[in-house]
């Protein structure tokens, strides 16, 4: 065993970590690591990756094989650990690195680190407690929910005049971006710098235009959208993102978009679909929460 720590260094490491997350995936996400599309989404969302100093991401290797990754997502100080199941003894060492390298600075000028710990990882819970981390359970914003794809897929309904189509049929990134901006309750129109965000995302390795679903209103506006990723090696779909234009809510449009994305993944061979949320909307579709991640925080 020859374990070494080094820093992330660009495209080659991006691809290697994609392979790491795919290779070590266990059914029902029992491995506890990120699902691979979440890693892709972080890197191909230009407005997210631009906020991260990727050169500080820590990579642990054993004989040049990746066995662990410590990294932020949307901002410094918010830590995620991806660990090979045979190397979980590295958790304390990975926290050491994060506390010295991946910390954030709050509005009061204090250094801090927050680590995402899933609820069944009692080992990591014990480690962070002993180090003085504190949490405000049950507050969390990182659930994982799962949908088991049935052999006979449920019928999908839309109100008269609305229709389902994919990005493969009509690729209008600016219309998708406007829908997502408004669908996540931002006021007005998206700023100019947001115009290219969704076009950039389409370059991600597991982005598929045929499983990214639009609900088009009778007047041609995009009323709802579901971004659906598909990982053929692990046979699952992954929802990111999904939203409905506020004036078109309560019509079943978001439900239809998500189900159509899942249905298409199922045709390609998927057995399950995931979404990183515990919102009741997804429970009403048939998703079941399988994990909760809590934030544990410590001032450094």
Secondary structure, DSSP 8 states (H G I E B T S, - for coil): --EEEEE--SHHHHHHHHHHHHHT--GGGTT-S--HHHHHHHHH-HHHHTTS-GGG-EEEEETTEEEEEEEESSSTTEEEEEE-GGGGGGHHHHHHHHHHHS-EE-TTS-EEEEEEEETT-HHHHHHHHHTT-B--TT--SEEEEEEE--SS-------TT-EEEETTT---HHHHHHHHHHHTT--SS--GGGTTHHHHHTTSTT--GGGSEEEE-TTS-EEEEEEEEEETTTTEEEEEEEEE-GGGTTSSHHHHHHHHHHHHHHHHT--EEEES---HHHHHHT-EEEEEEEEEEEE-
